[in-house]
Amino acid sequence: MAGAKAFITSLASGGRHHFTSQEAQSALGVSPAAAKLALNRLSRQGLVASPARGFYVIVPPEYRRLGCLPAEQIVPTLMEKFGLRYYAGLLSAAQYHGAAHHRPQAFQVALARSRRPIVCGAVRILFFARRHLADIPVRSVNTPRGTILISTVEATAVDLVGYAHRAGGLDQVATLLAELAEQIDPALLATAAAIAPVSWAQRLGYLLELIGAADRTGPLKAYVAETARDLTPLLPAAPRAAAHRAPDWKLLVNATVEAEA
């Protein structure tokens, strides 16, 4: 056991906070079963956690109550281990861009194909599938243990509308857009929207005007005028009988949206 503790102490002192079970076995010079037993003991003491099979993170004292490293500190390494392109998106990206109105209960990550959630102590990582993932504009931000890729503020706005059901609904999306609007570059917004279904751009433009950010919609409106062929409902699942039209966005407004103050 002392050997296992010495192993993780040595890693942490060198600035590394993750390792594989194979690395531990090799360093300890024991059988796979003995290495697993030693790591299980460390895990029960809260010194390490395993967010994925055969992959461990060292949990420093400040995160012992969490039972794991925070999601943003393990997602980049996990995605590298899995060989997956990714970005942190939706509510998680919105937080990085300064939208603090709603704290997500899980860390949201976009992949080319969705996969099962990861649970590590109190940390939950949820995945959603994003088409054309490689084309989504992203930026790198610092974390206490490296960097993580997040969607740009414009791409985040597009995704929030496209995945409104994962962001708390249209009211919540409108609230977040109100917090993000000042940072949005109109030209970059239209570019980001072109990587998504045009219906997302139609809804996004309407919502931006609704929250008083019409000055951010010029290029987006031109894109919708040129690209959209059909009327699209604001809320796909809602009845359309009493809907009114928003002609500039070729949108059927079949739901009332209210952003929180």
C-alpha positions, 0 to 999 in steps of 0.5 A: 500500500505504501508503494501505491501511495508513493506512486501517486505522490510522485506523479502529483509532485511532478504535476501529473494527476492521472494514470492508467492501471497498467502504469500503476502495475508497472510502477509497483512491479506487481500482478494486475490483480494486486495493482487493482487491489492497491488502487481500490484501497486508494479509492476507498480512502478518496485518494484516487477516482476512476472516471473510466475503466482502467483510468484513474485521477489523483484527487487532491485534498481540496476536491475530496468532498467532490470525490473526483477532479472537476469535469473540466480538469479530466475531460481533455485527458479522457477525450485524448485517451478515447481518441475523440474530438470534443468541445465543452458546450451548451450550459457548460460553455455558456458559463465560461463565457460569463453566463452565470444565471443557471449553473449546470448540474452536469458538464456537457460535452459535444462529440461526433457520436454520443456516449454514455454519461460518466459519473465520478464521485459527485461529477457528472459528464453528459455527452451530446452528438453534434454533426459537423463537429470538426467544423464547429468554432472552438477556443481553448481556455485555461483550467488549473490542470491544463486547457479545455476546448469550448465552443465560441460564444457564437457557436454556443448561442447556436447550440443552445437554440438547437439543443434547447431541451438540454438547456432548460427550454426556450425560456432558459435559452433566451435568458442565457442569450441575453447574458451572452449577446454583448459578446456575439460578433454578428458575422461570426454568428452567421458563420457558426449558424451555417454549420447547423440546420437553418431552422436553428438560425431562424429560431436564434434570430427571433430570440435575439430580437425578442431579448433586444439584441437585434443589432447582432442579427444582421448577417444572420438575417441575410443568411436566413433570407437566402437559405430558409425555404420553409416556415419553421415552428419556434417550438416543434412539439407545440400546436401551430394552430394559433401561431403567428408569423415572424416574416423576417425569420420565416418562423411560426411563433407557436410559443411564448418565450420569456427571459428571466430578468 
